[in-house]
Amino acid sequence: MLDRISDKWTPLIVLVLRDGPMRFTHLRLGMGGVAPKVLAETLRRLERDGLLTRTAYAEVPPRVEYELTALGQSLAEPIAGVAAWAEEHTRQITRARDRYDRRSMGTVRERPSSKL
């Protein structure tokens, strides 16, 4: 399950769906940048795990909605907490990365060029 909830798209899907059911296209637009195939595969895995439901309506044109189950809703809170933590600490993380990169650049030595 850790693989599932830590993949690239699951947390975003859960956060986007926490406010209610959504159609595939609106879900995709709410996430930005996810390929339709990847989104469809991730939604199938989340449905299989019991985290969301897929409801197909017999309409013309057909309409399909995705909605978090109670189990999926229970996952939304911890994911939202991690997202809030990330937003709150982004500056600190960026500064730490910059310090690390500057330090690392100082220890990298160029290889002497070979003279033929």
C-alpha positions, 0 to 999 in steps of 0.5 A: 500500500505504501507504493500505491499512496506514494506514487506520483498521481495517487495523492493528487487524485485523492486530493482532487476527489476529496470534495466530491465526485468528478468526471474523468476529464475534469479530474484530469484537468484538476491534476494537470500534466497526467496522461490519460492512459496513466490516469486511467490505470491509476484510477483502476488501481485505486478502485481495485484497492477500494479507495474510489468508486467508478459509476457509469451512467446509462446516458447519451453520451455516456457519463462516468464519475469517480468518487472516493469511498469512505476508505479513500476519504480517510486517506485524504486527511493524512495526504492533505497533512503531508501536502500542507507540511510540504508547502510550509517547509518548501523554502527550508527545503530549497535552501537546504538543497542550495547549500548542499549543491554549493557544497557539492560543487566545491568538492567536485574536481575536474579530471585532467585533460589527456593530451595526445 
